[in-house]
Amino acid sequence: MTVRVVVTLLEGTSLFELAVPCAVFAGKGYELTLCSTAPGGVQHAPGGLSLSAERGLEALHEADLIVVPACLMDGYEPPADLLEALRAAHARGTRIAALCSGAFVLAAAGLLDGRRAATHWMYAEELRRRHPAVEVDDRSLYVDEGSVLTSAGTAAAIDLCLHIVRGDYGTAAAAEVSRFMVVAPHREGDQSQYAPPPAALPRPPQGLAPVLDWAVARLHQPLTIGELASRAGMSTRTFGRHFAAEVGVTPLKWLNQQRLARARELLETTDLGVDAVAERSGLGSADSLRQHFHRALSTTPAAYRRTFRAAKDRATAPVT
């Protein structure tokens, strides 16, 4: 069995997300074709590069799998003939995979309406805003809805493409490709671990800011909603209402977010054991910390530290 894969060239597409399917599907079992979505077959890419393909949208008629790489996010409008060709291919039963912001192209074609879809966590809210009929999943590395597949950003394109190989030819075939590319055949966790913790996100100074700052300085201590309300000079009920309106979540959820953010920071920047991290972040015990990590990030504290402490060490290591 040979799977015919057609990768669409989009104007201004990310070279990484374009290269990933070309690398994964260039091996045995696949027949790879690039097709242009622009008249004349030449399209622009970052860095002043020009991309060309010998085939046009007619190549989609022969595809068993169509891959749509990341698209520009600023003012890009997918060509109408591309959207029509994708709808027609989907109606024929062709599988279509979108990488990162390529999900916006599938959404514009109406192929994600009523479906769960992944995209880069940075673009999740924009996808929800533009296409409210799409069930946006901003946690998963990729989503397989059968005939339509989507991935989160950048490296998650590799995860999705390897997932497709596993489905087509089995685990051993996907492992062989991953070894050749020197990447993990399957990554632990989801993309929520890569998004900045809430504490790292800017928030405007508003009425409750002093109370929030006071609580952040005492995350390692037992804190109750009553204490926070008293600090704000409000009843518990009034405080909860004001808090939700100003911060966007309940006080309890905010406290858990801040404690999880503190735990992530300690795992990245210190050699403290899991018990000490749990205590200093206010999450209690190591078991409680593990439960919070599993629920919020779909990974373990140890796996998180291996990933992000190693990356931080490499970034700060002296050049010799």
C-alpha positions as CSV (number, residue, x, y, z in Angstrom):
1,M,0.0,0.0,0.0
2,T,1.3,3.5,-0.9
3,V,-0.3,6.5,0.7
4,R,-0.3,9.5,-1.6
5,V,0.4,12.6,0.4
6,V,-0.1,16.1,-0.9
7,V,1.3,19.1,1.0
8,T,-0.1,22.5,0.2
9,L,2.2,25.5,-0.2
10,L,0.6,28.5,1.5
11,E,1.7,32.1,1.1
12,G,4.1,33.0,3.9
13,T,3.9,29.5,5.4
14,S,6.3,28.5,8.2
15,L,9.3,26.6,6.8
16,F,9.4,24.3,9.8
17,E,5.8,23.1,9.5
18,L,6.3,22.7,5.8
19,A,9.5,20.7,6.3
20,V,8.0,18.3,8.9
21,P,5.6,16.5,6.6
22,C,8.2,16.5,3.8
23,A,10.6,14.7,6.2
24,V,8.2,12.3,7.7
25,F,6.4,11.3,4.6
26,A,9.4,11.1,2.3
27,G,10.1,7.5,3.3
28,K,8.8,4.1,2.2
29,G,5.1,3.7,2.0
30,Y,4.4,7.3,1.0
31,E,4.4,9.2,-2.2
32,L,4.9,12.9,-1.5
33,T,3.8,15.8,-3.7
34,L,3.9,19.5,-3.1
35,C,1.2,21.6,-4.6
36,S,1.0,25.4,-5.0
37,T,-2.1,27.3,-4.0
38,A,-1.1,30.5,-5.9
39,P,-1.4,31.3,-9.6
40,G,1.9,30.7,-11.3
41,G,3.1,28.2,-8.7
42,V,5.5,30.6,-6.9
43,Q,4.8,31.7,-3.3
44,H,6.7,33.7,-0.7
45,A,8.2,32.3,2.5
46,P,9.8,33.9,5.5
47,G,13.4,35.2,5.0
48,G,12.8,36.4,1.5
49,L,12.6,32.9,0.1
50,S,10.4,31.9,-2.8
51,L,8.7,28.4,-3.0
52,S,7.5,26.7,-6.1
53,A,5.8,23.5,-6.9
54,E,5.2,21.8,-10.2
55,R,1.6,20.8,-9.3
56,G,-1.4,23.0,-8.6
57,L,-4.6,22.3,-6.7
58,E,-5.5,19.5,-9.2
59,A,-3.0,17.3,-7.2
60,L,-5.5,17.2,-4.3
61,H,-7.8,15.0,-6.5
62,E,-5.2,12.2,-6.3
63,A,-4.4,12.5,-2.6
64,D,-5.1,10.0,0.1
65,L,-3.8,12.5,2.7
66,I,-3.6,16.3,2.4
67,V,-1.4,18.2,4.8
68,V,-2.0,21.9,5.3
69,P,1.0,23.6,7.1
70,A,0.9,26.7,9.2
71,C,-0.5,29.8,7.6
72,L,0.2,33.5,8.2
73,M,-1.9,34.9,11.1
74,D,-1.9,38.6,10.0
75,G,-4.4,39.2,7.3
76,Y,-4.1,35.9,5.5
77,E,-7.2,34.9,3.6
78,P,-7.0,31.4,2.2
79,P,-7.8,31.4,-1.6
80,A,-11.4,30.5,-2.4
81,D,-10.3,27.8,-4.8
82,L,-8.2,26.1,-2.1
83,L,-11.1,26.1,0.3
84,E,-13.4,24.6,-2.4
85,A,-10.7,22.0,-3.2
86,L,-10.4,21.0,0.4
87,R,-14.2,20.7,0.8
88,A,-14.4,18.5,-2.3
89,A,-11.5,16.3,-1.1
90,H,-13.2,15.9,2.3
91,A,-16.4,14.9,0.6
92,R,-14.5,12.2,-1.3
93,G,-13.3,10.8,2.0
94,T,-9.7,12.1,1.8
95,R,-7.9,12.6,5.2
96,I,-6.9,16.2,5.8
97,A,-4.3,17.2,8.4
98,A,-3.6,20.8,9.5
99,L,-0.5,21.8,11.3
100,C,-0.5,24.6,13.9
101,S,-2.3,27.6,12.5
102,G,-3.2,25.6,9.4
103,A,-6.3,24.8,11.4
104,F,-7.6,28.3,10.5
105,V,-7.6,27.2,6.8
106,L,-9.7,24.1,7.6
107,A,-12.0,26.2,9.8
108,A,-12.5,28.7,6.9
109,A,-13.5,25.8,4.7
110,G,-16.1,24.7,7.3
111,L,-14.4,21.4,7.9
112,L,-13.9,21.9,11.6
113,D,-17.5,22.9,12.5
114,G,-18.8,20.8,15.3
115,R,-15.4,19.1,15.6
116,R,-12.7,19.2,18.2
117,A,-9.5,20.8,16.8
118,A,-6.1,21.7,18.1
119,T,-3.9,24.7,17.3
120,H,-1.0,26.5,19.0
121,W,-2.0,27.7,22.4
122,M,-1.2,31.3,21.3
123,Y,-3.9,31.1,18.6
124,A,-6.6,29.2,20.5
125,E,-8.7,32.2,21.6
126,E,-8.4,33.7,18.1
127,L,-9.7,30.5,16.6
128,R,-12.6,30.5,19.0
129,R,-13.4,34.1,18.1
130,R,-13.3,33.6,14.4
131,H,-14.9,30.2,14.3
132,P,-17.3,29.7,17.2
133,A,-18.6,26.4,15.8
134,V,-15.2,24.8,16.3
135,E,-14.5,23.0,19.6
136,V,-11.0,24.4,20.2
137,D,-8.7,22.1,22.2
138,D,-5.8,24.2,23.5
139,R,-4.3,21.4,25.5
140,S,-3.7,18.5,23.2
141,L,-0.6,18.1,21.1
142,Y,-2.8,16.9,18.3
143,V,-6.4,15.9,17.7
144,D,-7.5,13.0,15.5
145,E,-11.1,13.3,14.4
146,G,-10.8,10.5,11.8
147,S,-11.0,12.3,8.4
148,V,-9.7,15.6,9.9
149,L,-6.6,15.9,12.1
150,T,-5.1,19.0,13.6
151,S,-1.9,19.7,15.7
152,A,-0.6,22.3,18.1
153,G,2.4,24.4,17.2
154,T,5.8,23.7,15.8
155,A,7.1,20.4,17.3
156,A,3.6,19.1,17.7
157,A,3.5,18.9,13.9
158,I,6.0,16.1,14.3
159,D,3.8,14.4,16.9
160,L,0.8,14.4,14.6
161,C,2.7,13.2,11.5
162,L,4.3,10.3,13.5
163,H,0.8,9.5,14.8
164,I,-0.4,9.2,11.2
165,V,2.5,6.9,10.4
166,R,1.6,4.7,13.4
167,G,-2.0,4.5,12.1
168,D,-0.9,3.7,8.6
169,Y,1.9,1.3,9.2
170,G,2.2,0.5,12.9
171,T,4.3,1.5,15.9
172,A,7.6,0.0,14.5
173,A,7.4,2.1,11.4
174,A,6.7,5.3,13.4
175,A,9.6,4.5,15.7
176,E,11.9,4.0,12.7
177,V,11.0,7.4,11.3
178,S,11.4,9.0,14.8
179,R,14.9,7.5,15.2
180,F,16.0,8.8,11.8
181,M,14.7,12.3,12.8
182,V,16.3,12.0,16.3
183,V,13.0,12.8,18.0
184,A,10.8,11.1,20.6
185,P,8.3,8.7,19.0
186,H,5.7,9.9,21.5
187,R,5.9,12.9,23.9
188,E,4.5,12.8,27.4
189,G,1.8,15.4,28.5
190,D,0.1,18.0,26.5
191,Q,0.8,21.6,25.3
192,S,-0.5,23.2,28.4
193,Q,2.9,22.6,30.0
194,Y,4.5,24.8,27.4
195,A,2.2,27.8,27.8
196,P,3.4,30.4,30.3
197,P,2.0,30.0,33.8
198,P,-0.8,32.5,34.7
199,A,1.6,34.3,37.1
200,A,3.8,35.1,34.1
201,L,1.0,36.7,32.2
202,P,0.6,40.5,32.6
203,R,-2.5,41.7,34.5
204,P,-3.5,45.4,34.8
205,P,-3.4,47.0,38.2
206,Q,-7.0,47.0,39.5
207,G,-8.8,47.1,42.8
208,L,-7.9,43.6,44.0
209,A,-4.2,43.8,43.0
210,P,-2.9,44.5,46.6
211,V,-4.8,41.4,47.9
212,L,-3.5,39.3,45.0
213,D,0.1,40.4,45.7
214,W,-0.4,39.7,49.4
215,A,-1.6,36.2,48.6
216,V,1.2,35.4,46.1
217,A,3.8,36.3,48.8
218,R,2.2,33.7,51.1
219,L,1.4,30.8,48.8
220,H,3.3,28.4,51.1
221,Q,0.9,29.2,53.9
222,P,-2.7,27.9,54.3
223,L,-4.9,30.6,52.7
224,T,-8.7,30.6,52.9
225,I,-11.2,32.6,50.8
226,G,-12.4,34.2,54.0
227,E,-8.9,35.5,54.7
228,L,-8.6,37.0,51.3
229,A,-12.1,38.6,51.6
230,S,-11.3,40.0,55.0
231,R,-8.0,41.5,53.5
232,A,-10.1,43.1,50.8
233,G,-12.6,44.4,53.4
234,M,-15.5,42.5,51.8
235,S,-17.9,39.7,52.7
236,T,-17.0,36.3,51.3
237,R,-19.9,36.4,48.8
238,T,-19.1,40.0,47.7
239,F,-15.4,39.2,47.4
240,G,-16.1,36.1,45.2
241,R,-18.3,38.2,42.9
242,H,-15.8,41.0,42.6
243,F,-12.9,38.5,42.1
244,A,-14.6,36.6,39.3
245,A,-15.5,39.9,37.5
246,E,-11.9,41.4,37.9
247,V,-9.7,38.3,37.6
248,G,-11.9,36.1,35.4
249,V,-11.8,32.9,37.6
250,T,-12.9,32.0,41.1
251,P,-10.6,32.7,44.0
252,L,-9.9,29.0,44.6
253,K,-9.1,28.4,41.0
254,W,-6.8,31.4,41.0
255,L,-5.0,30.2,44.1
256,N,-4.4,26.8,42.6
257,Q,-3.1,28.4,39.4
258,Q,-0.6,30.5,41.3
259,R,0.6,27.5,43.4
260,L,1.0,25.4,40.3
261,A,2.9,28.3,38.7
262,R,5.2,28.5,41.7
263,A,5.8,24.7,41.6
264,R,6.7,25.0,38.0
265,E,9.2,27.7,38.7
266,L,10.8,25.8,41.6
267,L,11.1,22.7,39.4
268,E,12.7,24.7,36.7
269,T,15.1,26.7,38.8
270,T,16.0,24.7,41.9
271,D,17.1,21.2,42.9
272,L,14.5,20.9,45.6
273,G,12.8,17.5,46.0
274,V,9.2,17.0,45.1
275,D,8.1,17.2,48.7
276,A,9.9,20.5,49.3
277,V,8.4,21.9,46.1
278,A,4.9,20.9,47.2
279,E,5.4,22.5,50.6
280,R,6.9,25.8,49.3
281,S,4.2,26.1,46.6
282,G,1.4,25.5,49.1
283,L,0.2,22.3,47.4
284,G,0.8,20.2,50.5
285,S,2.3,16.8,49.7
286,A,4.2,15.2,46.8
287,D,1.1,13.2,46.0
288,S,-1.1,16.3,45.9
289,L,1.5,18.0,43.6
290,R,1.5,15.0,41.3
291,Q,-2.3,15.1,41.1
292,H,-2.3,18.8,40.3
293,F,0.3,18.3,37.6
294,H,-1.6,15.4,36.1
295,R,-4.9,17.3,36.1
296,A,-3.5,20.6,34.8
297,L,-0.6,19.6,32.6
298,S,-1.1,15.9,31.9
299,T,2.4,15.1,33.0
300,T,4.4,14.5,36.3
301,P,6.6,16.9,38.2
302,A,9.6,14.7,37.4
303,A,8.9,14.6,33.7
304,Y,8.3,18.4,33.7
305,R,11.6,19.0,35.5
306,R,13.5,16.8,33.0
307,T,12.1,18.7,30.1
308,F,12.3,22.3,31.3
309,R,15.3,22.2,33.7
310,A,17.4,20.7,31.0
311,A,16.3,23.4,28.5
312,K,17.0,26.1,31.1
313,D,20.5,24.6,31.9
314,R,21.3,24.6,28.2
315,A,20.2,28.2,27.7
316,T,22.4,29.4,30.6
317,A,25.4,27.2,30.1
318,P,28.6,29.2,29.4
319,V,29.9,28.9,25.8
320,T,33.3,27.1,25.7
